[in-house]
Amino acid sequence: MKSSFSFEIPIIFDAENFISIFREIGLTVDRVVKEYFFDGEENPPEKIPMWCVQNPNNTNDWILLQEIAEKYVELKKYELFFDNPDKLKIYNLFNKSAS
């Protein structure tokens, strides 16, 4: 029977972690000025430099680093926990009894 129980495990990275990972695999990562509307579209947009990754799939669009990082973590989450759990590593998380 499947449980409906779930919980959140926060994973905190700074931008430099992902900038390094994405650059190592050959992606272009840079600060790009993006326009944002904060008080509705009736006010002029504010231009804010944001960390972005250039889409390598022939579009050259700039995608927010946080958006791509979240997708990457979601992908790795399934690999880490569900593809082939390492039984020994999980068992070793527990303290050994003092018998």
Backbone as ProteinMPNN parsed JSONL, in Angstrom:
{"seq_chain_A": "MKSSFSFEIPIIFDAENFISIFREIGLTVDRVVKEYFFDGEENPPEKIPMWCVQNPNNTNDWILLQEIAEKYVELKKYELFFDNPDKLKIYNLFNKSAS", "coords_chain_A": {"N_chain_A": [[0.845, -1.182, 0.0], [0.585, 2.17, -0.854], [1.983, 4.986, 0.708], [0.644, 8.125, 1.77], [2.135, 9.937, 2.949], [4.534, 12.501, 3.035], [7.593, 14.369, 2.979], [9.727, 17.257, 3.237], [13.053, 17.76, 2.24], [15.385, 20.029, 2.645], [17.719, 21.274, 0.304], [20.539, 23.049, -0.042], [22.245, 25.135, -2.137], [24.738, 27.359, -3.343], [24.839, 29.858, -5.914], [27.324, 29.67, -7.166], [28.025, 26.936, -7.018], [26.4, 25.697, -8.982], [27.044, 27.229, -11.214], [29.683, 26.496, -11.596], [29.396, 23.678, -12.079], [27.812, 23.667, -14.453], [29.394, 25.149, -16.225], [31.635, 23.482, -16.368], [30.697, 21.404, -17.953], [30.539, 22.596, -20.353], [28.589, 24.521, -20.85], [27.328, 27.86, -21.388], [27.442, 30.283, -19.001], [26.288, 33.189, -17.535], [25.906, 36.58, -16.313], [22.923, 38.081, -17.034], [20.967, 40.765, -18.13], [17.715, 41.025, -17.166], [14.27, 41.859, -17.681], [11.855, 42.799, -15.311], [8.564, 42.99, -14.036], [7.405, 44.498, -11.215], [5.337, 45.802, -9.879], [2.97, 45.296, -11.272], [1.974, 45.463, -14.738], [1.526, 48.05, -15.505], [3.445, 49.753, -14.588], [6.826, 50.717, -15.4], [9.16, 48.168, -16.453], [11.696, 46.751, -14.327], [15.164, 46.522, -14.728], [17.205, 43.855, -14.117], [20.227, 42.32, -13.28], [20.731, 38.908, -13.732], [21.79, 35.581, -12.922], [22.209, 33.391, -15.572], [21.756, 30.629, -17.864], [22.821, 29.739, -21.046], [20.731, 28.379, -23.467], [21.61, 25.42, -24.992], [20.432, 24.224, -27.152], [20.203, 25.163, -29.865], [18.685, 27.496, -29.641], [19.674, 29.568, -28.201], [18.539, 31.031, -26.182], [18.377, 32.67, -23.013], [18.2, 31.153, -19.953], [16.995, 31.231, -16.651], [19.35, 30.589, -14.122], [18.565, 29.435, -11.678], [16.19, 28.122, -12.39], [17.055, 26.077, -14.188], [18.833, 24.772, -12.497], [17.074, 23.785, -10.517], [15.635, 21.914, -12.044], [17.708, 20.155, -12.643], [18.429, 19.205, -10.071], [16.057, 17.909, -9.406], [16.041, 15.845, -11.317], [18.414, 14.472, -10.546], [17.641, 13.701, -8.016], [15.89, 11.536, -8.328], [17.642, 9.685, -9.479], [19.438, 9.404, -7.365], [17.917, 8.368, -5.195], [16.036, 6.474, -6.129], [16.732, 4.958, -8.417], [18.702, 2.906, -8.014], [19.115, 2.027, -5.089], [21.786, 2.18, -2.779], [22.331, -0.223, -0.722], [24.223, -0.851, 1.338], [25.393, 1.655, 1.901], [23.159, 2.998, 2.891], [22.534, 1.447, 5.161], [24.839, 1.988, 6.637], [24.378, 4.545, 7.532], [23.179, 4.425, 9.957], [23.746, 4.423, 13.502], [26.091, 2.268, 15.081], [25.275, -0.375, 17.296], [26.092, -0.527, 20.764], [27.022, -3.18, 21.817]], "CA_chain_A": [[0.0, 0.0, 0.0], [1.372, 3.379, -0.995], [1.747, 5.972, 1.756], [0.421, 9.489, 1.302], [3.033, 10.753, 3.746], [5.71, 13.042, 2.344], [8.284, 15.409, 3.722], [10.669, 18.024, 2.448], [14.438, 17.8, 2.682], [15.983, 21.174, 1.938], [19.071, 21.16, -0.223], [20.928, 24.434, -0.274], [23.449, 25.367, -2.929], [24.823, 28.735, -3.795], [24.911, 29.938, -7.376], [28.651, 29.251, -7.619], [28.03, 25.482, -7.212], [25.816, 25.367, -10.275], [27.828, 27.883, -12.256], [30.846, 25.624, -11.808], [28.945, 22.422, -12.707], [27.344, 23.894, -15.816], [30.544, 25.559, -17.048], [32.493, 22.31, -16.571], [30.185, 20.576, -19.05], [30.601, 23.358, -21.594], [27.501, 25.481, -21.038], [27.654, 29.261, -21.175], [26.745, 30.829, -17.836], [26.675, 34.594, -17.412], [24.869, 37.462, -15.764], [22.167, 38.673, -18.13], [19.971, 41.713, -17.639], [16.34, 40.619, -17.459], [13.267, 42.848, -17.28], [10.814, 42.269, -14.427], [7.51, 43.888, -13.585], [7.173, 44.224, -9.804], [4.075, 46.372, -9.417], [2.012, 45.219, -12.366], [2.515, 45.877, -16.035], [1.329, 49.472, -15.772], [4.704, 50.423, -14.258], [7.912, 50.251, -16.274], [9.9, 47.024, -15.893], [13.022, 47.006, -13.772], [16.192, 45.681, -15.339], [17.974, 43.232, -13.043], [21.171, 41.3, -13.752], [20.455, 37.605, -13.136], [22.598, 34.486, -13.45], [21.457, 32.629, -16.56], [22.463, 29.623, -18.657], [22.385, 29.82, -22.434], [20.174, 27.131, -23.967], [22.496, 24.914, -26.046], [19.644, 23.534, -28.175], [20.016, 26.004, -31.056], [17.815, 28.658, -29.458], [20.495, 30.595, -27.567], [17.787, 31.753, -25.155], [18.966, 32.657, -21.682], [17.288, 30.573, -18.971], [17.465, 31.525, -15.306], [20.163, 29.55, -13.508], [17.78, 28.749, -10.655], [15.228, 27.239, -13.06], [17.767, 24.906, -14.688], [19.371, 24.079, -11.324], [15.977, 23.034, -9.903], [15.366, 20.754, -12.9], [18.831, 19.234, -12.483], [18.304, 18.571, -8.759], [14.917, 16.986, -9.491], [16.529, 14.692, -12.071], [19.378, 13.749, -9.727], [16.932, 13.14, -6.864], [15.401, 10.206, -8.7], [18.815, 8.822, -9.622], [20.026, 9.195, -6.054], [17.107, 7.605, -4.256], [15.109, 5.485, -6.652], [17.232, 4.128, -9.51], [19.363, 1.712, -7.5], [19.614, 2.429, -3.778], [22.97, 1.483, -2.289], [21.903, -0.782, 0.563], [25.281, -0.737, 2.334], [25.518, 3.058, 2.305], [21.996, 3.333, 3.715], [22.733, 0.779, 6.458], [25.925, 2.653, 7.359], [23.896, 5.807, 8.088], [22.715, 4.184, 11.316], [24.787, 4.182, 14.52], [26.294, 0.879, 15.468], [24.889, -0.594, 18.69], [27.219, -0.771, 21.661], [26.756, -4.429, 22.531]], "C_chain_A": [[0.894, 1.249, 0.0], [0.989, 4.388, 0.095], [1.5, 7.341, 1.133], [1.292, 10.466, 2.079], [4.191, 11.253, 2.888], [6.347, 14.101, 3.233], [9.311, 16.064, 2.823], [12.046, 17.945, 3.062], [15.089, 18.957, 1.932], [17.414, 20.87, 1.499], [19.469, 22.568, -0.629], [22.265, 24.475, -1.01], [23.538, 26.863, -3.169], [25.001, 28.716, -5.311], [26.244, 29.432, -7.904], [28.743, 27.741, -7.842], [27.526, 25.122, -8.6], [26.559, 26.028, -11.425], [29.021, 27.005, -12.61], [30.465, 24.34, -12.539], [28.604, 22.647, -14.176], [28.482, 24.34, -16.734], [31.461, 24.38, -17.347], [32.006, 21.428, -17.715], [30.045, 21.366, -20.353], [29.455, 24.319, -21.852], [27.988, 26.899, -20.771], [26.779, 29.781, -20.04], [27.233, 32.254, -17.652], [25.559, 35.371, -16.734], [24.237, 38.192, -16.949], [21.131, 39.606, -17.527], [18.6, 41.268, -18.12], [15.397, 41.722, -16.999], [12.188, 42.179, -16.444], [9.832, 43.368, -14.071], [7.198, 43.54, -12.135], [5.818, 44.724, -9.323], [3.022, 46.358, -10.51], [2.607, 45.79, -13.637], [2.288, 47.343, -16.353], [2.573, 50.291, -15.432], [5.81, 49.904, -15.173], [8.666, 49.079, -15.628], [11.24, 47.475, -15.315], [13.994, 46.035, -14.427], [17.113, 45.185, -14.234], [18.942, 42.224, -13.646], [20.946, 39.99, -12.991], [21.413, 36.583, -13.737], [21.729, 33.633, -14.362], [22.386, 31.638, -17.27], [21.919, 29.716, -20.073], [21.934, 28.443, -22.906], [21.042, 26.628, -25.125], [21.742, 24.279, -27.218], [19.232, 24.456, -29.313], [19.051, 27.16, -30.879], [18.591, 29.841, -28.921], [19.728, 31.472, -26.598], [18.542, 31.661, -23.837], [17.905, 32.211, -20.688], [17.862, 30.866, -17.582], [18.217, 30.328, -14.721], [19.357, 28.761, -12.491], [16.798, 27.754, -11.278], [15.899, 25.949, -13.546], [18.345, 24.097, -13.527], [18.287, 23.245, -10.645], [15.628, 21.794, -10.722], [16.461, 19.705, -12.744], [18.739, 18.491, -11.149], [17.153, 17.574, -8.764], [15.318, 15.708, -10.229], [17.459, 13.838, -11.216], [18.718, 13.114, -8.51], [16.456, 11.729, -7.179], [16.551, 9.226, -8.888], [19.363, 8.441, -8.251], [19.22, 8.227, -5.196], [16.353, 6.428, -4.856], [15.678, 4.562, -7.719], [17.881, 2.838, -9.024], [19.948, 2.06, -6.13], [20.783, 1.561, -3.336], [22.689, 1.025, -0.857], [22.963, -0.581, 1.647], [25.429, 0.704, 2.819], [24.347, 3.484, 3.188], [22.146, 2.709, 5.098], [23.8, 1.494, 7.284], [25.549, 4.025, 7.908], [23.503, 5.656, 9.554], [23.909, 3.962, 12.248], [24.876, 2.699, 14.821], [25.923, 0.711, 16.946], [26.13, -0.912, 19.517], [26.971, -2.036, 22.457], [28.017, -5.136, 22.931]], "O_chain_A": [[1.843, 1.345, 0.778], [-0.193, 4.607, 0.362], [2.075, 7.676, 0.098], [1.198, 11.678, 1.89], [4.759, 10.493, 2.103], [5.704, 14.654, 4.126], [9.712, 15.516, 1.796], [12.191, 18.053, 4.28], [15.316, 18.873, 0.726], [18.2, 20.283, 2.242], [18.813, 23.197, -1.458], [23.267, 23.923, -0.557], [22.52, 27.554, -3.193], [25.282, 27.674, -5.903], [26.295, 28.829, -8.976], [29.451, 27.296, -8.745], [28.151, 24.334, -9.31], [26.686, 25.441, -12.5], [29.327, 26.799, -13.784], [31.124, 23.952, -13.503], [29.057, 21.9, -15.044], [28.524, 23.946, -17.9], [32.006, 24.28, -18.446], [32.811, 20.773, -18.378], [29.497, 20.863, -21.334], [29.348, 24.877, -22.944], [28.942, 27.11, -20.022], [25.551, 29.729, -20.103], [28.438, 32.507, -17.616], [24.432, 34.895, -16.598], [24.922, 38.828, -17.75], [20.492, 39.273, -16.529], [18.353, 41.149, -19.32], [15.689, 42.436, -16.04], [11.667, 41.126, -16.813], [10.211, 44.516, -13.837], [6.775, 42.422, -11.843], [5.218, 44.115, -8.437], [2.262, 47.316, -10.652], [3.609, 46.505, -13.612], [2.796, 47.842, -17.357], [2.737, 51.402, -15.935], [5.734, 48.778, -15.665], [8.792, 49.013, -14.405], [11.83, 48.457, -15.765], [13.671, 44.868, -14.648], [17.722, 45.973, -13.51], [18.537, 41.368, -14.432], [20.968, 39.966, -11.76], [21.805, 36.69, -14.899], [20.643, 33.203, -13.973], [23.608, 31.786, -17.275], [20.706, 29.767, -20.279], [22.662, 27.461, -22.764], [21.197, 27.324, -26.129], [22.369, 23.841, -28.183], [18.058, 24.522, -29.68], [18.631, 27.758, -31.869], [18.216, 30.99, -29.153], [20.204, 32.543, -26.224], [19.257, 30.691, -23.584], [16.838, 32.818, -20.593], [19.069, 30.76, -17.368], [17.759, 29.19, -14.821], [19.457, 27.535, -12.446], [16.601, 26.662, -10.745], [15.37, 24.857, -13.339], [18.346, 22.866, -13.571], [18.55, 22.114, -10.238], [15.354, 20.736, -10.155], [16.179, 18.507, -12.717], [18.948, 17.279, -11.102], [17.27, 16.497, -8.179], [14.966, 14.609, -9.801], [17.31, 12.618, -11.165], [19.191, 12.088, -8.021], [16.614, 10.825, -6.359], [16.446, 8.063, -8.499], [19.709, 7.283, -8.013], [19.792, 7.357, -4.539], [16.06, 5.467, -4.144], [15.148, 3.468, -7.912], [17.622, 1.775, -9.587], [21.138, 2.354, -6.02], [20.759, 0.342, -3.507], [22.8, 1.802, 0.091], [22.63, -0.18, 2.762], [25.574, 0.944, 4.017], [24.532, 4.252, 4.133], [21.908, 3.377, 6.104], [23.673, 1.593, 8.505], [26.316, 4.612, 8.671], [23.493, 6.631, 10.304], [24.932, 3.4, 11.855], [23.878, 1.979, 14.816], [26.234, 1.582, 17.758], [27.093, -1.495, 19.018], [26.731, -1.966, 23.662], [27.96, -6.203, 23.541]]}, "name": "protein", "num_of_chains": 1, "seq": "MKSSFSFEIPIIFDAENFISIFREIGLTVDRVVKEYFFDGEENPPEKIPMWCVQNPNNTNDWILLQEIAEKYVELKKYELFFDNPDKLKIYNLFNKSAS"}
